Amino acid sequence: MKPVTTPVRGAVRREYGNRGQAALAQDDENSRLVAQMLAIADRQDEAAFAALFAHFAPRIKGFLMKSGAQAAQAEDCVQDVMATVWRKAAMFDPTRANVSTWIFTIARNRRIDLLRRERRPEPEDLPWGPEPDRDQVDAMVLQQETDRLTEVLADLPREQRDLIEQAYFGDLSHSEIARITGLPLGTIKSRIRLAINKLRQSMSQGSPR
Amino acid sequence: MIRHHLTESLLLAYSAGQLPEAHNLAIATHVSLCDDCRAQLESCDALGGAVLETCAPVNLAEDSLAATLARIRGAAPTRQTAPRVQGIFPAPLQDYVGGDLASVRWRSVGGGVQQAILPTSRGASARLLRIPGGKAVPDHGHRGLELTLVLQGAFSDEDGRFARGDIEIADQSVTHTPTAEPGPDCICLAVTDAPLRFNSLIPRMLQPFLKI
């Protein structure tokens, strides 16, 4: 793709330095996934869903099998997770999560249901308005920072990365998880915090829903 | 203003899905009240998303997409979860109680203290405690990881003052004597992954009956 330098990208560049063509290609893929997600939410777009499915379903299956599910069980679970993605598409908020993050939470909850036969208490939803409230600049910055996290994860020393993966595949106890320190989550956390503040503000002004 | 928060490792363990249901309930309830911990949790979820993104893909069944679309078309309209009623319990806790404070079925445990055990899976337990202002919860130690979240009123102990939204994290090294502040009853959600161990004789004898 051709690098496009809009003011937003320029600002992000200044913050993170020039990350080169590979990073831009990833940005591009990520904005495509976000656009597909929003197309499902706004127009029940089946073609967008098929594209999202092609990207995520095989990864979710891999994730579930690494977490101890049998192939047939994992396949059934993948279909269930992706059907939930369709159903809950309107809940996806690109200022607080990228598509992988959001789909991960659905897959994780389904896994708890499947492998432990337990309910999964989730925090109360923060209500938020439809499209006009999706701040595009906020969304783009959050998306790019999440990409950056994926890169940082890939660059971690093998041992540390294994530990994080094991935690998410369900192989670590809480006391073992407590050994994982120094996670590079600071910038993402502050972006999400900002997005939550904006939500709270618009809620207190009595805006949508 | 919340002063006592969850630790990064507890939020990471919750995000990764590695805690018992009872602890998940306490964490989901605290996060419902605490935007700082919510932001920290969602950044942990981003880490989970990165793990998913970098996961080696596994081939799907041939008709996987078609089967999924069939599920979508065949699905009954989604059941709306019961709307949260006005009150002091955030939505995840209301789900377990079946409503707010008025729906709790309290049982006396002596000393003016009341409790209600919530239905969670075995291996850890969750209960609501109602402690009249000025009263102490019997002195107890812990055999596991105990989380105590304040929903109304406040209590103080060796670790400080805990008011609505504050969560106290205690492990077996802690022996404390929480005392409710004078004023309205202090109502807490307490979860443990092992029964509480009381330090005086009578409460210990009562433990099997109290299920704590």
Interface residues (C-beta under 8 A of the other chain):
Chain A: E46 F49 A50 F53 A54 F56 A57 P58 R59 I60 K61 G62 F63 M65 K66 A71 A74 E75 V78 Q79 D80 M82 A83 W86 R87 R96 A97 N98 S100 T101 W102 I103 F104 T105 A107 R108 N109 R111 I112 R116 R117 E118 R119 R120 P121 E122 P123 E124 D125 L126 T146 L149 T150 L153 A154 I164 E165 A167 Y168 F169 G170 L172 S173 H174 I177 A178 I180 T181 L183 L185 I188 K189 S190 I192 R193 I196 N197 R200
Chain B: T7 E8 S9 L10 L12 A13 S15 A16 G17 Q18 L19 E21 N24 L25 I27 A28 T29 V31 S32 D35 D36 R38 A39 Q40 L41 E42 S43 C44 D45 A46 L47 G48 G49 A50 V51 L52 E53 T54 C55 A56 P57 V58 N59 L60 A61 S64 L65 A67 T68 L69 R71 I72 A75 T78 R84 P90 A91 P92 D95 Y96 S121 L145
